[in-house]
Amino acid sequence: RYLKEAKRHGDHLIVVITPDKNVERLKGKKPVNNEDERVEIVGSLKFVDEAVVGFESDFYKKTLLSFKPDVLALGYDMKEKEKDLEEEAKKLGLTLNVKRMPAYEPEKNKSSHIKKRIKEFH
């Protein structure tokens, strides 16, 4: 639902997947699905126009410069602040509207809960 909601805010939805190295650094462990698998899964969703692996360093700056989005949709659990990202875009000569996407049943849909349910079936 998060990505469907993000699509409502623009004409073309590009989903930037966090690189494996960044996931490991942030979470302290490797992702269950590697970045290529995550790109394939997300890219197969009918409302996603494009899925790409993001940058390992200067993630937001390089993403903003590469795609020059009008809208940036942030997940409910992302720590970045909307105003900080809008200010960063302004420094780069871009106008950006940052939208915080609402959580959709987070206790049911958090990746850690999904992984636990998958393990229970195996």
N, C-alpha and C positions, 0 to 999 in steps of 0.2 A: 504493500500500500504506500510505503514511503516514496518509492520511485514513481508510482502513478500520480501521487500528489505533486511531486517535483515536476512532472511532465505538464501539469496544468498551468504552470507558471511560465511556460515558454513554448516555442514552436519546434525546437530541436533539442532532444535530451541526450547529452553526453554524460556518461557515468565514468568517473575517474576512479579506478581501483587502486587501493593502497598497495604499493610494492611489498613483496614478501619481507625484504630487509627491514622496512619500516614497521610492519606488523610485529616482527620479532623484537625489534627495539622497544616498541610501545607496550606490547603484551608479555614479553619475556618468553615467548614460545612461537614455534612455527605455525602458520595457519594450516587448518585441516586440508583445505584445497589451495593449491599454489596459485599464483597470480594469473597464469594463463588459463587455468580451469575456471577461476572466478570471472575472468573477462568473457569466456565462452558462455558460461551460465547466464550472467547478467545480460550480455549482448543478445542472447536468444529470446529475451522478453520482448513481446510485440510492441510495447510502448517505449522501448529504449532504442534510440536511433543509432547510437554508437557507444561502445565500451572500450576503454583504453587503460593501460597501466600508467599510473602516475609517476611522478618524479621522486627520486630518493632524497634529494636535498632541495631546499627552497620550494617545497611542494606547492604552496599556494601562489607564490610569486610566479613560478614557471608555468603553472596551470593557467593563471590569469593571462599571462603574456601569450601563451600558445593558443588559447581558445577564445580569449576576449569575450567572455560571457556577459550577457545583460543581467542574468539572474544566477545566483549561486545558492543551491539548496543544501543546507546542512542537516545532518541527522540529529535527532533529539539528544543523542549521547555524545556528540562531538563537543570538545571543550572550547573550541574557537568562539570568539565573540563576534557577533554580527557587525558591530560598529568598527572593530579593529580591521576586519577584512574589507569593509567598505572604504576605510581610510587608506589601506594598502593599495587598493585598486585606484583610488584617486591619485596617489603618488605616481602611479604608473600611467596616468592619463586616461583611465577608464572610468566609466560610470557603472556601478554595480549595485544591484539590489539583492541583499542577502536575506534569504528566507529560512527560518528554522522550521523543519518539518516535524509534525507532531508524532509522538510515539503511538504505535499501533499494538496494543496488548503486549507491552515490553516484557512482562514477566513470562509470557508464553513464547515470544518470538526472539528473545535475546539469543545470540549465537551459542552461548554456553549452554542454554537450556535445550536448544535444538540438537547440539552435539550429544548431550546426555541422553536424549530420547533415542537418537540413532544408535548409540552404544547399547541401550537396553534391548534393542531389536536384534542385535548380533550376538 
